[in-house]
Amino acid sequence: MRTSIFKTDNVFFKHYFKIYDIRGFKLKITAALLLLLFVYSVFFPAPSNYLLSLRAKYLLISFDRLYDYTVPLLAALMTAFAFFNDYKNQTYRFLGYYHPGPFNRPMVYRWAIIVFLFCIGSFVSAGFYYRNVSFFGLTGFFLSVRFLPNIVFLSALMLSITALTKNSYAGLFVTLVYYILDLFSQGRFFKLFSMGANAANFYYAISPEYYLFNRLLLCLAAGCFLGLACYQRR
């Protein structure tokens, strides 16, 4: 008979630092990375003519790659790190056994903690990064929030491949292949499923509808990846 030790969400959060993140080491690394991002954004902001250049259909790759690609990659790597020992030592068998039901909610929570921190940290840092354009005004809000689907998408892809193959290295390989192909093709290889919609200026270079559909598809794909990762196959 299964015990009920992990049946409630309260137990998960109560024992988080005893089971999943000893002494908060992973959260400390996440905080350090986000602090570095913030410092960089403060000292190296985007230029004041950023929006004018976008409307002229320029590709501002050197300015947008930071949040289009670098930050999502860091989030995906932290996701891989957070789940690495689950599959290295086959701990996932033990954890899965003590999580009743077909859907592994603690896995969702562990992933969501990392993604939430990166989304909040990225949003705040981007506000300072684009402060010469709009400092936390409505325009600044949209400039900051438009990168968040990339973080959710790439980290969900990493988790999905890792969980489906039960191999962290497979997750790293597939994610990095996607990342490299998308980065060096400037969004042309994966088109609507590209993370580089901002760096490639889809909004003005192609159309606003195309850009918004790209953002929507990344969010939907992330939801599918998460569902595949957390559905327990017994």
C-alpha positions as CSV (number, residue, x, y, z in Angstrom):
1,M,0.0,0.0,0.0
2,R,1.3,3.4,-0.8
3,T,1.9,5.8,2.0
4,S,0.4,9.3,2.0
5,I,3.6,11.2,2.8
6,F,3.5,13.2,-0.5
7,K,-0.2,13.4,-1.0
8,T,-0.7,17.0,-0.1
9,D,0.8,20.1,-1.6
10,N,1.6,21.4,1.9
11,V,3.9,18.4,2.5
12,F,5.8,19.2,-0.8
13,F,6.5,22.8,0.2
14,K,7.3,21.8,3.8
15,H,10.0,19.3,2.7
16,Y,11.2,21.1,-0.5
17,F,14.6,22.0,1.0
18,K,15.0,18.6,2.5
19,I,14.3,16.6,-0.7
20,Y,14.5,18.6,-3.9
21,D,16.9,21.5,-3.1
22,I,19.1,20.8,-0.2
23,R,20.0,24.1,1.6
24,G,18.4,26.0,-1.3
25,F,21.6,25.6,-3.4
26,K,19.7,25.6,-6.7
27,L,17.6,28.6,-5.8
28,K,20.8,30.5,-4.7
29,I,22.3,29.8,-8.1
30,T,19.1,31.1,-9.8
31,A,19.2,34.2,-7.7
32,A,22.9,34.8,-8.5
33,L,22.2,34.5,-12.3
34,L,19.3,36.9,-12.1
35,L,21.4,39.4,-10.1
36,L,24.0,39.3,-12.8
37,L,21.3,39.8,-15.4
38,F,20.0,42.8,-13.5
39,V,23.4,44.4,-13.2
40,Y,24.1,43.9,-16.9
41,S,20.7,45.4,-17.8
42,V,21.4,48.5,-15.6
43,F,24.9,49.2,-17.0
44,F,24.2,48.2,-20.6
45,P,20.7,49.4,-21.6
46,A,19.1,49.4,-25.0
47,P,19.4,52.7,-26.9
48,S,16.7,55.4,-26.9
49,N,16.1,54.9,-30.6
50,Y,15.2,51.3,-30.1
51,L,11.6,51.5,-31.2
52,L,12.3,53.8,-34.1
53,S,14.8,51.2,-35.4
54,L,12.2,48.4,-35.0
55,R,9.6,50.3,-36.9
56,A,12.2,50.8,-39.7
57,K,12.3,47.0,-39.8
58,Y,15.9,46.7,-38.6
59,L,16.9,43.5,-36.9
60,L,18.3,44.5,-33.5
61,I,19.9,41.2,-32.8
62,S,22.7,42.5,-30.6
63,F,20.1,44.0,-28.2
64,D,17.3,41.4,-28.2
65,R,19.3,38.2,-28.1
66,L,20.0,38.7,-24.4
67,Y,16.3,38.2,-23.5
68,D,15.3,36.2,-26.6
69,Y,17.9,33.6,-26.2
70,T,20.4,33.9,-23.3
71,V,17.9,34.2,-20.5
72,P,15.7,31.3,-21.7
73,L,18.8,29.2,-22.1
74,L,19.8,29.9,-18.5
75,A,16.3,29.0,-17.3
76,A,16.5,25.7,-19.3
77,L,19.9,24.9,-17.9
78,M,18.7,25.5,-14.4
79,T,15.7,23.2,-15.1
80,A,18.1,20.5,-16.3
81,F,20.2,21.0,-13.1
82,A,17.1,20.9,-10.9
83,F,16.1,17.5,-12.3
84,F,19.5,16.0,-13.0
85,N,19.9,13.8,-10.0
86,D,16.3,12.4,-10.5
87,Y,17.5,10.6,-13.5
88,K,21.2,10.2,-12.7
89,N,20.4,8.1,-9.6
90,Q,17.0,7.0,-10.8
91,T,15.4,8.9,-7.9
92,Y,12.4,9.5,-10.2
93,R,11.3,6.0,-9.5
94,F,11.0,6.6,-5.8
95,L,9.5,10.1,-6.2
96,G,7.0,8.8,-8.8
97,Y,5.9,5.9,-6.6
98,Y,5.0,8.2,-3.7
99,H,3.0,10.7,-5.8
100,P,-0.4,9.1,-6.3
101,G,-2.5,9.9,-9.4
102,P,-1.7,10.1,-13.1
103,F,-0.3,13.6,-12.9
104,N,3.0,14.3,-11.1
105,R,2.1,17.7,-9.5
106,P,5.3,18.1,-7.5
107,M,7.2,17.9,-10.8
108,V,5.1,20.8,-12.0
109,Y,5.8,22.8,-8.9
110,R,9.6,22.2,-9.1
111,W,9.6,23.4,-12.7
112,A,7.3,26.3,-11.9
113,I,9.5,27.6,-9.1
114,I,12.4,28.0,-11.4
115,V,10.4,29.4,-14.3
116,F,8.5,31.8,-12.1
117,L,11.8,33.2,-10.6
118,F,13.2,33.6,-14.1
119,C,10.1,35.3,-15.4
120,I,9.9,37.8,-12.5
121,G,13.7,38.4,-12.6
122,S,13.6,38.8,-16.4
123,F,10.6,41.1,-16.3
124,V,12.2,43.5,-13.8
125,S,15.6,43.5,-15.4
126,A,14.1,44.1,-18.9
127,G,12.4,47.1,-17.4
128,F,15.8,48.6,-16.6
129,Y,17.3,47.3,-19.9
130,Y,14.7,49.3,-21.9
131,R,14.5,52.2,-19.6
132,N,15.8,54.6,-22.3
133,V,12.7,53.7,-24.3
134,S,10.1,53.6,-21.5
135,F,10.8,53.2,-17.8
136,F,8.1,51.0,-16.5
137,G,5.4,52.7,-18.5
138,L,2.9,50.8,-20.7
139,T,5.4,50.5,-23.5
140,G,8.1,49.3,-21.1
141,F,5.6,46.7,-19.8
142,F,5.1,45.2,-23.2
143,L,8.8,45.4,-24.1
144,S,9.5,43.4,-20.9
145,V,6.7,40.8,-21.0
146,R,7.1,39.8,-24.7
147,F,10.1,37.6,-23.8
148,L,8.4,35.5,-21.2
149,P,7.0,32.9,-23.6
150,N,10.6,32.0,-24.5
151,I,11.5,31.2,-20.9
152,V,8.5,29.0,-20.4
153,F,8.8,27.3,-23.8
154,L,12.5,26.3,-23.6
155,S,12.5,25.2,-20.0
156,A,9.3,23.1,-20.7
157,L,11.0,21.5,-23.7
158,M,14.0,20.6,-21.5
159,L,11.8,19.0,-18.9
160,S,9.7,17.2,-21.4
161,I,12.6,15.5,-23.2
162,T,14.3,14.7,-20.0
163,A,11.2,13.1,-18.4
164,L,10.2,11.2,-21.5
165,T,13.6,9.7,-22.1
166,K,14.4,9.5,-18.4
167,N,17.8,10.9,-19.4
168,S,19.1,14.4,-18.5
169,Y,21.7,14.3,-21.3
170,A,19.0,13.7,-23.9
171,G,17.1,16.7,-22.7
172,L,20.2,18.8,-22.9
173,F,21.0,17.5,-26.4
174,V,17.6,18.1,-27.9
175,T,17.2,21.5,-26.3
176,L,20.6,22.7,-27.4
177,V,20.1,21.5,-31.0
178,Y,16.9,23.4,-31.2
179,Y,18.5,26.4,-29.5
180,I,21.5,26.5,-31.9
181,L,19.5,26.0,-35.0
182,D,17.1,28.7,-34.1
183,L,19.8,31.1,-33.0
184,F,22.0,30.9,-36.0
185,S,19.1,30.8,-38.5
186,Q,17.7,34.0,-37.0
187,G,14.3,32.3,-36.6
188,R,14.1,31.1,-40.2
189,F,14.5,27.4,-39.4
190,F,11.5,27.0,-37.0
191,K,9.5,30.0,-38.2
192,L,6.3,30.1,-36.2
193,F,8.0,28.0,-33.4
194,S,11.0,30.2,-33.3
195,M,12.1,31.9,-30.0
196,G,13.8,34.7,-32.0
197,A,10.6,36.6,-32.9
198,N,11.9,39.8,-31.2
199,A,15.5,39.6,-32.4
200,A,14.3,38.9,-35.9
201,N,11.7,41.7,-35.6
202,F,8.7,39.5,-36.7
203,Y,6.3,42.2,-35.6
204,Y,7.4,44.8,-38.2
205,A,9.4,42.7,-40.6
206,I,6.6,40.2,-41.2
207,S,3.3,41.3,-39.5
208,P,1.9,41.9,-36.0
209,E,-0.5,38.9,-36.5
210,Y,2.4,36.6,-37.3
211,Y,4.3,37.8,-34.2
212,L,1.4,37.3,-31.9
213,F,0.6,33.9,-33.3
214,N,4.3,32.9,-32.7
215,R,4.0,34.0,-29.0
216,L,0.7,32.1,-28.6
217,L,2.1,28.9,-30.2
218,L,5.2,28.9,-27.9
219,C,2.9,29.1,-24.9
220,L,0.6,26.3,-26.2
221,A,3.7,24.1,-27.0
222,A,5.0,24.7,-23.5
223,G,1.7,23.5,-22.0
224,C,1.9,20.4,-24.2
225,F,5.5,19.7,-23.2
226,L,4.6,20.2,-19.5
227,G,1.7,17.8,-19.8
228,L,3.8,15.1,-21.5
229,A,6.5,15.5,-18.9
230,C,4.3,15.3,-15.8
231,Y,1.9,12.5,-16.9
232,Q,3.0,9.4,-15.0
233,R,3.3,6.3,-17.1
234,R,3.1,3.3,-14.8
